[in-house]
Amino acid sequence: MALVRKGSRQIVVDGTAYRWRLRGGPTYIQDLAQSPCTFAVERADTPETTLVVTTDQPHPSNWIGRESEPVLPSGVAAAIRLA
């Protein structure tokens, strides 16, 4: 399944274009800070395979108010290179 274009952002890593998207609102379990934040990445030219990255921090807009770092393009690029 391809990544939804609305709300996705483009990033170029090592000369390859990708699109990535963080879920707009957290799931219920992410709201309670019991599940980590995830985001999805796919190649911009061939959206056949989606990489789902699980971070080690809660979703930035969780209900509990636990501190978390925002998902930055530099972190997305690092995850793409690692994959």
C-alpha positions, 0 to 999 in steps of 0.5 A, a space after each residue: 500500500 502506498 503512502 498517502 500524499 496528503 501530509 507527507 514531506 519530501 526528503 532527498 537522501 544520498 541522491 534518492 528522493 523519498 516521501 515520509 509521513 508522521 501520523 497526524 494524531 497519535 493512536 490511543 495507545 500512543 496517546 497514553 505513551 505506552 507505544 512509541 512514535 512511528 513514521 513511514 518512508 517510501 521512495 518517491 518514484 516507486 511507492 511500492 514498498 513502505 519502511 515503517 520506523 519505530 522510534 524510542 520515544 513517545 508520540 510528540 502529542 501524547 495525552 500524558 505530557 511525556 517529554 519527546 523530541 520532534 521527528 526531524 528530517 535529519 532523523 528520518 535521513 539517518 533511519 533511511 541510511 540505516 535501513 
